[in-house]
Amino acid sequence: MKLLSPAGNFECLVSAVMNGADEVYLGINQFNARNNVDGFTLETLSEAVDFCHLFSVKVSLAINILFTDEELKEAVKTIVCAYNVGVDSFIIQDLGLAKIINDQYPQIEKHASTQMGIHNLEGVKAVEQYGFKRVVLSRETPIDEIKRIRQNSNVELEYFVHGALCVSFSGNCYLSSYLNDASGNRGRCKQLCRLPYSLIKDGKQVKTGYLLSAKDFDMSKRLLDLKNAGVDVLKIEGRARRPYYVGAVTGEYRALLDGKEADYRRLSLAFNRGFTEGYFNGNGNIISDVQNHVGIEIGTVERVNKGKTFNEVFINSNQQLSPKSTFKVMRGGVEACVFTAYDLKEVGKNEYRLTTTQDIKVKDNIRLIIDSADEEKVKNVKKKREIKLSVLAKVGVPLRITAYADDIIVETFGEVLQSAQKQPLSIEDIKQSFSKSEFFASSITIEEMDNVFLSKGQLNAVRREVYDRLKNAIIERYRHQEQLKPFNLGTLKAKKFNNFCIVEDVSENFTAKNVILSPESYSVEQVLRFMDKCAREQKTAYLDLPNFALKEDVALLKDIIKKTGVKTVANNYYALSLGADVVGGGLNVYNTASANALNKPFCTAESGVGEKIDFPYMTLRHCPLKSHDGSKCNKCAYKEGYTIKMDSGKTLKLKRKKLTTCTFYLVD
């Protein structure tokens, strides 16, 4: 399996490469799903790509947002320019952009972004036709579905193994878009899920807190399961994280892949809100009590001496702590303050002293969130590419040094060598000179060596030429030989679906020409009753297909469609193949090119190119009732009447769809 690491800036990129990444992914400032990160520009991208390629690390550019019609031309230009400087692959969400690249530039490698919500075999098959070489599976994809995909498809499978876990199903969170006009699918998410909420049941408050704040993903103990399931690439989330996070997490997963032990303390220090394996074995326990990094618990406050300005604090801890580290104080399970202990000193067995202006109390729980000593260790990890050098130094012929980097061979010649009168060139001279490299670690073999003279200046000049030529040859090996040119997009058309209404039950009024049934549960009998009523009222009937479906769910839906012949609304790519007469629903059709690529009537969750469908604010694959109201599957507490309330006063209803498993939705 390959290890793919995030790079929000150049420092993070270096940290990823030095600590063992096989691939990195990064973003161009204006066109990626992390618009709040400094990122890279087309001007700085070339240097980043060349640096990675020197260490045989591939680069994937995340151009994974939805585009307006006006932005598409610039997006295509960006991909072409990035390809021309050596970017190896591109992570894409926008269906229209994917089709344009596939049609016009089939040599460009494309990866289907997790924002496309691909989570089953049918979804993989649906996007394969657009030329995707790799699919980044949604975090909600369970192990059995990964195995089913692997057994029936040759596409590369990429799976998130560490980092932030979105509480909403991939690509289907519209909370920030609908409430703040800041679309997560456009890289502008306001992370409203990290705010406090209240769960209301029949008008009474059940629980308050960070009810939508997900824990962090940690699959470090499941790598063998992932390998056996058929995952090709392990993806670390975190383009908004610090270089320490990137280096620490990359290094520990590299160790695990190399058959070594991982430092789980370091993984926790890198960043965590509590860890979870998510949905790997089904609907998981993913909700955290916090919305930010909690580090690791290291001890409690033993005593405090109050001062006029600074308080003297004594901490009891059996861990090795370092000055300049940062700590979080928890009091009654709630964060009280954060401070950096510049003067931290060990004053006794398991006892540390520090001073701070913060109001810290005896028995406060202390958590370490930044370990300054470990930060330095990770920062100072260095890696060089191992190469071989062969030296021929004979009297009367030029010095010849042949450099080998895997299958790349570079031959360099120096001065014609003369017999040495006093100080002959030694093997130690050669080793010492060629040890001076930022990128290469050389293993030197002497083919033949006479008693020759070569000054240190001449030897160093040869070394610089050898390494420069080898560096250029490695970089050139990764460059795409064909330089591409942007093209004119031309005129595109969209088939818009309109004059529709959505009902949850057959008993509701049908107020439009096209009626979409979106039931809580699905059955042949219910659909037949719905179709009969539509026929009597001269309406056209459509069945709303869920945006998440596992193998058994797909079989159920196929059976309903086969037995009823009902037309369908596809809210995920898997659903495009389930019926002959399909309307695109929550497929994030944001521009005319995507509508053209879909080539079906469509409505849209956001954007202005089609009629807007009332799509849920969030799709939740965990069970909020288990997390917050003590519910169990064999004694489900769900009923109409549950709501989630924001501090602003905004209230969202909690709805459920039940197939073989439950999916919950937040709606108006």
PLY file of the C-alpha trace (Angstrom):
ply
format ascii 1.0
element vertex 668
property float x
property float y
property float z
element edge 667
property int vertex1
property int vertex2
end_header
0.00 0.00 0.00
1.13 3.56 -0.71
1.10 6.34 1.86
-0.42 9.67 0.77
0.25 12.72 2.96
-1.17 16.26 2.99
0.84 19.39 2.20
-0.78 22.72 3.00
2.45 24.62 2.34
6.07 23.97 1.39
7.19 23.31 4.96
4.49 20.65 5.35
5.46 19.16 2.00
9.10 18.80 3.12
7.93 17.24 6.40
5.81 14.69 4.50
8.67 13.72 2.19
11.29 13.53 4.94
9.07 11.30 7.07
8.26 8.73 4.42
5.32 9.69 2.22
5.04 7.86 -1.12
2.76 10.59 -2.48
1.62 14.04 -1.37
-1.49 16.00 -2.23
-1.69 19.77 -2.26
-3.87 22.58 -3.55
-3.73 25.70 -5.67
-5.03 28.64 -3.65
-8.25 29.45 -5.47
-9.32 26.01 -6.68
-9.25 23.52 -3.82
-11.41 22.40 -0.89
-9.11 24.06 1.66
-9.38 27.70 0.62
-8.41 28.78 4.15
-4.93 27.29 3.69
-2.01 29.27 2.22
-1.45 26.52 -0.31
0.58 26.83 -3.48
0.45 28.98 -6.58
1.27 27.94 -10.12
4.53 29.83 -9.65
5.58 27.83 -6.55
4.15 24.52 -7.74
7.07 23.68 -10.02
9.60 23.85 -7.16
7.38 21.67 -4.98
6.96 19.06 -7.72
10.68 18.93 -8.47
11.52 18.53 -4.77
9.11 15.61 -4.41
10.30 13.91 -7.57
13.91 14.00 -6.36
12.80 11.59 -3.65
10.54 9.54 -5.98
7.46 11.00 -4.29
4.48 11.63 -6.57
2.36 14.79 -6.43
-1.42 14.96 -6.69
-3.12 18.33 -7.13
-6.48 18.68 -5.39
-8.64 20.75 -7.71
-11.65 19.30 -5.96
-14.32 21.98 -5.74
-17.42 22.65 -7.82
-16.99 25.29 -10.52
-19.23 27.90 -12.06
-19.45 28.09 -15.84
-17.18 31.14 -15.75
-14.52 29.36 -13.67
-14.29 26.19 -15.74
-12.01 27.64 -18.40
-9.53 28.78 -15.74
-9.79 25.38 -14.00
-8.87 23.57 -17.22
-5.99 25.99 -17.76
-4.77 25.37 -14.21
-4.75 21.60 -14.73
-2.91 21.91 -18.04
-0.28 24.23 -16.55
0.16 21.98 -13.51
0.49 18.90 -15.72
3.13 20.68 -17.78
5.31 21.32 -14.71
5.10 17.65 -13.74
2.10 17.12 -11.45
1.36 13.40 -11.55
-2.40 13.32 -10.95
-5.43 15.45 -10.15
-8.18 15.00 -7.53
-11.48 16.12 -9.05
-15.05 16.41 -7.75
-16.74 18.36 -10.55
-18.24 15.92 -13.07
-18.10 18.44 -15.90
-14.42 19.15 -15.33
-13.70 15.41 -15.17
-15.40 14.79 -18.51
-13.63 17.72 -20.18
-10.23 16.44 -19.03
-11.08 12.87 -20.02
-12.26 13.88 -23.49
-9.55 16.42 -24.30
-6.57 15.18 -22.26
-6.94 11.41 -21.72
-3.26 11.17 -20.74
-3.92 13.13 -17.53
-4.44 10.90 -14.50
-7.62 11.68 -12.56
-8.72 10.63 -9.07
-12.39 10.85 -8.03
-12.57 13.04 -4.93
-14.20 11.78 -1.74
-16.58 14.73 -2.26
-18.24 12.69 -5.02
-19.56 10.42 -2.26
-18.50 7.14 -3.89
-19.17 4.42 -1.33
-20.29 1.31 -3.21
-19.50 -0.77 -6.29
-22.28 0.79 -8.36
-20.88 4.27 -7.67
-17.39 3.18 -8.73
-18.77 1.73 -11.96
-20.69 4.94 -12.66
-17.59 7.16 -12.49
-15.22 4.75 -14.24
-16.66 5.87 -17.58
-15.18 9.33 -16.98
-11.66 7.91 -16.94
-10.88 8.00 -13.23
-7.86 5.81 -12.43
-8.42 6.05 -8.68
-11.43 6.57 -6.44
-11.09 8.22 -3.04
-13.78 6.31 -1.17
-16.00 8.20 1.22
-15.10 7.76 4.88
-18.46 6.08 5.41
-17.54 3.06 3.25
-17.48 -0.13 5.39
-14.98 -2.94 4.93
-17.41 -5.35 3.24
-18.20 -2.78 0.56
-14.48 -2.14 -0.01
-14.02 -5.88 -0.61
-16.97 -5.96 -3.04
-15.52 -3.07 -5.02
-12.06 -4.66 -5.12
-13.42 -7.98 -6.34
-15.33 -6.34 -9.20
-13.22 -3.38 -10.29
-9.61 -2.66 -11.24
-9.76 1.00 -10.23
-7.26 2.04 -7.53
-8.88 2.47 -4.11
-7.81 5.25 -1.77
-9.07 5.33 1.82
-8.70 7.88 4.62
-6.83 6.44 7.60
-6.11 9.40 9.84
-7.30 12.92 10.59
-10.47 14.94 10.78
-13.74 13.11 10.19
-16.65 15.09 8.75
-19.87 14.36 10.60
-21.83 14.62 7.34
-21.64 12.21 4.43
-18.95 13.23 1.95
-19.99 15.99 -0.44
-23.49 16.21 1.04
-23.07 18.82 3.77
-24.91 22.01 2.87
-25.18 23.53 6.35
-22.52 26.17 5.76
-23.80 26.80 2.23
-27.45 27.24 3.17
-26.91 29.24 6.38
-23.79 31.26 5.54
-23.60 31.20 1.73
-20.21 29.46 2.17
-20.28 26.13 0.39
-18.13 23.29 1.64
-18.19 21.97 -1.92
-16.57 25.24 -2.94
-13.85 25.07 -0.26
-15.50 27.66 2.01
-16.90 25.54 4.84
-17.41 27.48 8.09
-17.22 24.25 10.13
-20.56 24.89 11.81
-20.50 21.26 12.95
-17.86 22.24 15.53
-20.27 24.63 17.31
-22.41 23.69 20.35
-25.96 22.41 19.76
-28.94 21.21 21.76
-30.94 18.05 21.12
-34.66 18.70 21.59
-37.24 15.92 21.98
-40.91 16.88 21.87
-40.02 20.42 22.88
-37.79 19.38 25.82
-34.01 19.67 25.89
-32.31 16.26 26.07
-28.64 17.20 25.79
-26.36 20.14 24.95
-22.76 20.26 23.79
-20.73 19.59 20.67
-23.34 17.22 19.31
-22.12 17.32 15.71
-18.37 17.45 16.39
-16.79 14.25 15.13
-13.78 12.52 16.59
-10.64 12.09 14.51
-10.05 9.08 12.29
-7.34 6.62 13.39
-7.00 3.39 11.42
-3.43 2.67 12.54
-4.44 -0.67 14.07
-6.42 -1.75 10.99
-3.83 -1.53 8.20
-3.74 -5.28 7.62
-7.55 -5.32 7.32
-7.35 -2.49 4.79
-4.68 -4.31 2.81
-6.67 -7.54 2.78
-9.79 -5.64 1.73
-7.97 -4.31 -1.32
-7.09 -0.71 -0.45
-4.19 0.59 -2.55
-3.51 3.98 -0.99
-3.72 5.14 2.64
-4.67 8.81 2.87
-3.83 11.10 5.78
-6.18 14.08 6.14
-4.76 17.44 7.16
-3.86 20.11 4.60
-4.78 22.70 7.23
-2.49 21.15 9.85
1.00 22.15 11.04
4.25 20.61 9.70
4.62 18.66 12.98
1.26 16.96 12.43
2.16 16.06 8.85
5.59 14.72 9.78
4.51 12.90 12.95
1.52 11.11 11.41
3.35 10.32 8.18
6.30 8.93 10.13
4.19 6.66 12.32
2.19 5.22 9.41
5.44 4.76 7.49
6.78 2.78 10.44
3.68 0.59 10.50
3.87 -0.07 6.75
7.54 -1.01 7.19
6.62 -3.57 9.84
7.73 -1.49 12.83
5.91 -0.33 15.96
4.09 3.00 15.95
4.40 5.67 18.66
0.73 6.13 19.57
1.63 8.91 22.00
2.97 10.90 19.06
-0.16 10.22 17.01
-2.28 11.59 19.86
-0.04 14.63 20.24
-0.19 15.41 16.53
-3.91 16.20 16.82
-6.94 14.47 18.23
-10.46 15.11 19.44
-10.58 11.51 20.57
-10.07 8.74 18.03
-12.49 6.50 16.15
-12.38 3.89 13.41
-15.46 5.56 11.99
-17.79 3.43 9.91
-15.29 0.71 9.02
-17.39 -1.98 10.68
-20.73 -0.18 10.31
-22.29 2.88 11.88
-19.68 3.92 14.42
-19.40 5.89 17.64
-17.95 9.02 16.09
-19.10 12.00 18.20
-16.60 13.79 20.45
-17.25 15.82 23.59
-14.91 18.53 22.29
-14.40 20.54 19.13
-10.61 20.94 19.29
-7.31 19.22 20.03
-7.13 17.59 23.47
-3.67 16.02 23.28
-2.83 13.54 26.04
-3.53 13.56 29.76
-0.27 13.97 31.71
-1.32 14.65 35.31
-3.04 16.95 37.77
-2.28 20.19 39.60
-0.85 19.35 43.04
-0.63 22.85 44.51
-0.68 26.52 43.50
1.13 29.46 45.07
-0.66 32.66 44.12
1.45 35.69 43.18
0.77 39.30 42.27
1.33 38.65 38.56
2.49 35.05 38.15
1.15 31.98 39.86
3.54 29.18 40.80
2.03 25.85 39.76
3.16 22.33 40.70
2.06 19.43 38.48
2.18 15.77 39.39
3.08 13.73 36.29
4.92 10.48 35.59
5.75 11.61 32.04
8.86 13.32 30.72
7.89 16.95 30.05
9.86 19.67 28.26
10.07 23.46 28.68
8.28 25.54 26.01
5.57 22.88 25.75
1.89 23.86 25.63
-0.76 22.52 27.97
-4.55 22.53 28.14
-6.29 22.77 31.51
-9.52 20.80 31.91
-11.85 21.48 34.82
-14.96 19.36 35.26
-14.50 18.02 31.75
-14.53 21.54 30.27
-11.56 23.45 28.87
-10.51 26.17 31.34
-7.44 27.62 29.61
-4.35 26.94 27.50
-0.82 28.04 28.37
2.80 27.53 27.31
5.22 26.64 30.12
8.46 28.37 29.13
10.07 27.85 32.55
8.90 24.28 33.19
11.32 22.48 35.50
11.42 19.06 37.11
11.76 19.64 40.87
11.19 16.17 42.27
10.10 12.67 41.42
7.06 13.02 39.15
6.81 16.70 40.07
7.16 19.75 37.80
7.09 23.47 38.58
6.07 26.32 36.26
4.78 29.87 36.44
1.83 31.30 34.55
-0.63 34.17 34.63
-3.53 31.74 34.11
-5.94 31.06 36.97
-5.14 27.39 37.56
-6.61 25.48 40.47
-5.63 22.46 42.53
-6.91 19.16 41.06
-7.23 20.66 37.57
-6.57 18.04 34.91
-3.58 18.91 32.70
-3.26 17.75 29.10
-0.19 18.12 26.89
-1.08 19.45 23.44
2.34 20.51 22.11
5.52 18.70 23.17
8.37 21.06 22.24
11.03 18.34 22.42
9.12 15.99 20.12
8.38 18.85 17.73
12.13 19.35 17.32
12.70 15.62 16.75
10.15 15.47 13.95
11.33 18.76 12.46
14.92 17.52 12.30
14.20 14.23 10.54
16.26 14.25 7.36
16.14 11.91 4.40
18.46 11.56 1.44
18.03 9.57 -1.73
20.43 6.66 -1.82
22.53 6.48 -5.00
25.60 4.62 -6.21
28.75 6.20 -7.64
31.41 4.45 -9.68
34.80 6.22 -9.99
37.47 5.73 -12.65
40.67 7.75 -11.99
43.50 6.83 -14.40
46.56 8.81 -15.46
46.19 10.46 -18.85
42.38 10.24 -19.14
39.58 12.41 -17.72
38.21 11.55 -14.31
34.96 9.61 -14.87
32.17 9.34 -12.32
29.06 7.32 -13.11
26.00 7.95 -10.94
23.20 5.39 -10.57
19.76 6.28 -9.16
17.58 3.21 -9.68
17.47 2.85 -13.48
18.83 6.36 -14.15
22.49 6.46 -15.15
24.45 9.71 -15.50
28.10 9.78 -16.61
30.24 12.85 -15.82
33.83 13.60 -16.86
36.35 15.85 -15.14
39.90 17.00 -15.87
42.50 14.80 -17.59
44.38 13.34 -14.66
48.13 13.64 -14.10
50.43 11.60 -11.89
50.61 12.89 -8.35
53.97 14.36 -7.24
53.11 14.80 -3.54
49.46 14.35 -2.42
47.61 11.74 -4.50
43.82 11.68 -4.63
42.51 9.26 -2.01
39.29 7.30 -1.60
38.70 9.26 1.61
38.97 12.55 -0.35
36.26 11.35 -2.73
33.97 10.14 0.05
34.37 13.34 2.01
33.60 15.54 -0.99
30.58 13.54 -2.17
29.09 13.41 1.34
28.24 17.10 0.90
24.76 16.89 -0.60
21.34 18.06 0.50
19.59 15.36 -1.50
21.87 12.36 -2.05
23.59 9.73 0.09
26.28 8.08 -2.00
27.69 4.58 -1.91
31.04 4.78 -3.73
32.80 2.05 -5.70
36.27 2.54 -7.18
36.53 0.92 -10.63
40.20 1.74 -11.02
42.42 4.33 -9.35
46.00 5.31 -10.21
48.30 7.54 -8.20
46.72 10.73 -9.56
46.43 14.35 -8.46
43.20 16.35 -8.27
42.82 19.50 -6.20
39.98 19.77 -3.69
38.53 22.64 -5.71
38.48 20.52 -8.87
36.99 17.56 -7.01
34.25 19.73 -5.50
33.45 21.16 -8.92
33.05 17.63 -10.30
30.83 16.72 -7.35
28.56 19.69 -8.01
28.32 18.79 -11.69
27.59 15.12 -10.93
24.82 15.95 -8.49
23.34 18.71 -10.66
23.21 16.45 -13.69
21.75 13.58 -11.68
19.18 15.89 -10.08
18.10 17.18 -13.49
17.91 13.65 -14.92
15.64 12.47 -12.09
13.37 15.49 -12.43
13.28 15.12 -16.20
12.27 11.45 -15.85
9.05 12.57 -14.14
8.27 15.36 -16.59
5.50 14.68 -19.07
7.07 14.68 -22.50
4.05 16.21 -24.21
3.31 19.83 -23.26
-0.44 20.41 -23.43
-2.45 23.45 -24.47
-5.85 24.66 -23.18
-8.77 24.48 -25.58
-12.05 26.31 -26.15
-14.90 24.77 -24.13
-17.51 25.71 -26.71
-21.27 25.83 -26.11
-22.92 23.38 -23.74
-26.57 22.70 -22.96
-28.36 21.57 -19.79
-31.53 19.48 -19.43
-33.29 21.05 -16.45
-35.92 19.23 -14.44
-38.65 21.49 -13.07
-42.30 21.71 -12.03
-41.84 19.14 -9.26
-42.79 18.66 -5.63
-41.50 16.26 -2.98
-43.76 14.23 -0.70
-42.91 11.83 2.12
-46.20 9.93 2.09
-48.90 9.02 -0.42
-51.51 10.83 1.68
-49.96 14.26 0.99
-51.26 16.66 -1.69
-49.55 16.41 -5.08
-49.07 20.04 -6.07
-46.90 19.79 -9.18
-46.77 17.97 -12.50
-43.85 15.81 -11.38
-44.13 14.23 -7.93
-41.13 12.80 -6.09
-41.80 10.30 -3.30
-39.10 10.45 -0.61
-40.30 7.94 2.01
-38.82 7.00 5.36
-38.79 3.33 4.32
-39.06 1.65 0.92
-41.42 -1.08 -0.29
-43.00 -2.26 -3.54
-46.50 -1.83 -2.11
-45.94 1.78 -1.12
-44.49 2.70 -4.50
-47.37 1.04 -6.34
-49.91 3.02 -4.27
-47.97 6.18 -5.03
-47.88 5.47 -8.76
-51.59 4.68 -8.80
-52.45 8.01 -7.20
-50.16 9.86 -9.62
-51.87 8.14 -12.56
-55.32 9.06 -11.29
-54.24 12.69 -10.88
-52.35 12.72 -14.20
-49.01 13.30 -12.49
-45.62 11.75 -13.30
-44.27 9.62 -10.46
-40.62 9.57 -9.34
-39.00 7.64 -6.52
-36.31 9.53 -4.58
-33.34 7.16 -4.15
-31.25 7.60 -0.97
-27.83 9.19 -1.27
-26.31 6.29 0.67
-26.90 2.59 -0.03
-24.98 -0.58 0.78
-25.08 -3.82 -1.22
-28.35 -5.05 0.32
-29.94 -1.62 -0.05
-29.07 -1.51 -3.74
-30.63 -4.96 -4.20
-33.83 -3.78 -2.48
-34.06 -0.65 -4.62
-33.39 -2.60 -7.81
-36.19 -5.00 -6.92
-38.64 -2.13 -6.32
-37.75 -0.46 -9.61
-37.97 -3.74 -11.54
-41.38 -4.63 -10.11
-42.94 -1.16 -10.38
-41.18 0.47 -13.35
-41.09 3.74 -11.40
-38.93 6.59 -12.63
-36.20 7.65 -10.21
-34.29 10.63 -8.85
-30.61 9.79 -8.36
-28.99 11.50 -5.38
-25.71 9.62 -5.67
-23.78 8.23 -8.62
-24.64 4.63 -7.76
-28.32 5.38 -8.48
-27.70 6.35 -12.11
-27.57 2.68 -13.10
-30.68 1.49 -11.25
-33.35 2.68 -13.67
-33.81 3.53 -17.32
-35.64 6.80 -16.68
-33.51 8.78 -14.22
-33.41 12.41 -13.07
-30.24 13.73 -11.45
-30.92 15.03 -7.93
-28.26 15.60 -5.27
-25.31 15.04 -7.60
-23.85 18.53 -7.11
-24.44 19.59 -10.71
-22.97 23.07 -10.38
-22.33 24.10 -13.99
-23.51 23.51 -17.52
-20.59 21.21 -18.30
-21.60 18.89 -15.45
-25.20 18.94 -16.67
-23.96 18.10 -20.15
-21.78 15.28 -18.79
-24.71 13.87 -16.83
-26.89 14.14 -19.95
-30.10 13.72 -17.95
-32.75 16.07 -16.63
-31.56 17.37 -13.26
-32.30 19.53 -10.27
-29.61 20.64 -7.89
-28.84 21.06 -4.19
-26.89 24.27 -4.80
-25.84 26.48 -7.76
-27.88 28.45 -10.25
-27.82 26.25 -13.34
-30.89 24.21 -12.42
-33.98 24.35 -10.27
-33.07 23.94 -6.61
-34.20 20.81 -4.81
-34.76 21.01 -1.04
-31.85 18.80 -0.08
-31.06 18.01 3.59
-28.63 20.29 5.37
-26.67 17.24 6.48
-26.64 13.48 5.93
-25.59 11.56 9.05
-24.45 7.95 8.89
-23.99 7.66 12.65
-27.02 7.38 14.94
-27.57 10.65 16.86
-30.06 8.89 19.13
-27.44 6.36 20.23
-24.91 9.12 20.76
-27.15 11.51 22.68
-30.34 9.81 23.92
-29.38 6.27 24.92
-31.20 4.63 22.03
-30.44 1.07 20.86
-31.16 -0.66 17.56
-33.36 -3.27 19.23
-35.25 -0.52 21.02
-35.12 2.45 18.68
-36.21 5.77 20.18
-36.74 7.47 16.81
-39.98 9.26 16.12
-41.02 12.59 14.67
-40.23 15.31 17.15
-36.42 15.28 17.47
-34.71 18.54 16.52
-31.20 19.96 16.67
-31.01 23.59 17.81
-28.15 26.01 17.21
-27.17 28.73 19.69
-28.40 31.23 17.08
-31.91 29.80 17.54
-31.98 28.02 14.18
-33.74 24.66 14.54
-33.33 21.67 12.25
-35.53 18.58 12.25
-33.99 15.12 12.56
-35.36 12.76 9.89
-34.56 9.13 9.17
-34.46 6.81 6.16
-34.39 3.13 6.99
-33.10 0.45 4.63
-30.82 -2.30 5.94
-29.29 0.41 8.12
-30.46 3.88 9.12
-29.36 7.19 7.67
-30.37 10.42 9.41
-30.91 13.83 7.87
-31.10 17.38 9.20
-33.84 19.29 7.37
-35.87 22.48 7.76
0 1
1 2
2 3
3 4
4 5
5 6
6 7
7 8
8 9
9 10
10 11
11 12
12 13
13 14
14 15
15 16
16 17
17 18
18 19
19 20
20 21
21 22
22 23
23 24
24 25
25 26
26 27
27 28
28 29
29 30
30 31
31 32
32 33
33 34
34 35
35 36
36 37
37 38
38 39
39 40
40 41
41 42
42 43
43 44
44 45
45 46
46 47
47 48
48 49
49 50
50 51
51 52
52 53
53 54
54 55
55 56
56 57
57 58
58 59
59 60
60 61
61 62
62 63
63 64
64 65
65 66
66 67
67 68
68 69
69 70
70 71
71 72
72 73
73 74
74 75
75 76
76 77
77 78
78 79
79 80
80 81
81 82
82 83
83 84
84 85
85 86
86 87
87 88
88 89
89 90
90 91
91 92
92 93
93 94
94 95
95 96
96 97
97 98
98 99
99 100
100 101
101 102
102 103
103 104
104 105
105 106
106 107
107 108
108 109
109 110
110 111
111 112
112 113
113 114
114 115
115 116
116 117
117 118
118 119
119 120
120 121
121 122
122 123
123 124
124 125
125 126
126 127
127 128
128 129
129 130
130 131
131 132
132 133
133 134
134 135
135 136
136 137
137 138
138 139
139 140
140 141
141 142
142 143
143 144
144 145
145 146
146 147
147 148
148 149
149 150
150 151
151 152
152 153
153 154
154 155
155 156
156 157
157 158
158 159
159 160
160 161
161 162
162 163
163 164
164 165
165 166
166 167
167 168
168 169
169 170
170 171
171 172
172 173
173 174
174 175
175 176
176 177
177 178
178 179
179 180
180 181
181 182
182 183
183 184
184 185
185 186
186 187
187 188
188 189
189 190
190 191
191 192
192 193
193 194
194 195
195 196
196 197
197 198
198 199
199 200
200 201
201 202
202 203
203 204
204 205
205 206
206 207
207 208
208 209
209 210
210 211
211 212
212 213
213 214
214 215
215 216
216 217
217 218
218 219
219 220
220 221
221 222
222 223
223 224
224 225
225 226
226 227
227 228
228 229
229 230
230 231
231 232
232 233
233 234
234 235
235 236
236 237
237 238
238 239
239 240
240 241
241 242
242 243
243 244
244 245
245 246
246 247
247 248
248 249
249 250
250 251
251 252
252 253
253 254
254 255
255 256
256 257
257 258
258 259
259 260
260 261
261 262
262 263
263 264
264 265
265 266
266 267
267 268
268 269
269 270
270 271
271 272
272 273
273 274
274 275
275 276
276 277
277 278
278 279
279 280
280 281
281 282
282 283
283 284
284 285
285 286
286 287
287 288
288 289
289 290
290 291
291 292
292 293
293 294
294 295
295 296
296 297
297 298
298 299
299 300
300 301
301 302
302 303
303 304
304 305
305 306
306 307
307 308
308 309
309 310
310 311
311 312
312 313
313 314
314 315
315 316
316 317
317 318
318 319
319 320
320 321
321 322
322 323
323 324
324 325
325 326
326 327
327 328
328 329
329 330
330 331
331 332
332 333
333 334
334 335
335 336
336 337
337 338
338 339
339 340
340 341
341 342
342 343
343 344
344 345
345 346
346 347
347 348
348 349
349 350
350 351
351 352
352 353
353 354
354 355
355 356
356 357
357 358
358 359
359 360
360 361
361 362
362 363
363 364
364 365
365 366
366 367
367 368
368 369
369 370
370 371
371 372
372 373
373 374
374 375
375 376
376 377
377 378
378 379
379 380
380 381
381 382
382 383
383 384
384 385
385 386
386 387
387 388
388 389
389 390
390 391
391 392
392 393
393 394
394 395
395 396
396 397
397 398
398 399
399 400
400 401
401 402
402 403
403 404
404 405
405 406
406 407
407 408
408 409
409 410
410 411
411 412
412 413
413 414
414 415
415 416
416 417
417 418
418 419
419 420
420 421
421 422
422 423
423 424
424 425
425 426
426 427
427 428
428 429
429 430
430 431
431 432
432 433
433 434
434 435
435 436
436 437
437 438
438 439
439 440
440 441
441 442
442 443
443 444
444 445
445 446
446 447
447 448
448 449
449 450
450 451
451 452
452 453
453 454
454 455
455 456
456 457
457 458
458 459
459 460
460 461
461 462
462 463
463 464
464 465
465 466
466 467
467 468
468 469
469 470
470 471
471 472
472 473
473 474
474 475
475 476
476 477
477 478
478 479
479 480
480 481
481 482
482 483
483 484
484 485
485 486
486 487
487 488
488 489
489 490
490 491
491 492
492 493
493 494
494 495
495 496
496 497
497 498
498 499
499 500
500 501
501 502
502 503
503 504
504 505
505 506
506 507
507 508
508 509
509 510
510 511
511 512
512 513
513 514
514 515
515 516
516 517
517 518
518 519
519 520
520 521
521 522
522 523
523 524
524 525
525 526
526 527
527 528
528 529
529 530
530 531
531 532
532 533
533 534
534 535
535 536
536 537
537 538
538 539
539 540
540 541
541 542
542 543
543 544
544 545
545 546
546 547
547 548
548 549
549 550
550 551
551 552
552 553
553 554
554 555
555 556
556 557
557 558
558 559
559 560
560 561
561 562
562 563
563 564
564 565
565 566
566 567
567 568
568 569
569 570
570 571
571 572
572 573
573 574
574 575
575 576
576 577
577 578
578 579
579 580
580 581
581 582
582 583
583 584
584 585
585 586
586 587
587 588
588 589
589 590
590 591
591 592
592 593
593 594
594 595
595 596
596 597
597 598
598 599
599 600
600 601
601 602
602 603
603 604
604 605
605 606
606 607
607 608
608 609
609 610
610 611
611 612
612 613
613 614
614 615
615 616
616 617
617 618
618 619
619 620
620 621
621 622
622 623
623 624
624 625
625 626
626 627
627 628
628 629
629 630
630 631
631 632
632 633
633 634
634 635
635 636
636 637
637 638
638 639
639 640
640 641
641 642
642 643
643 644
644 645
645 646
646 647
647 648
648 649
649 650
650 651
651 652
652 653
653 654
654 655
655 656
656 657
657 658
658 659
659 660
660 661
661 662
662 663
663 664
664 665
665 666
666 667
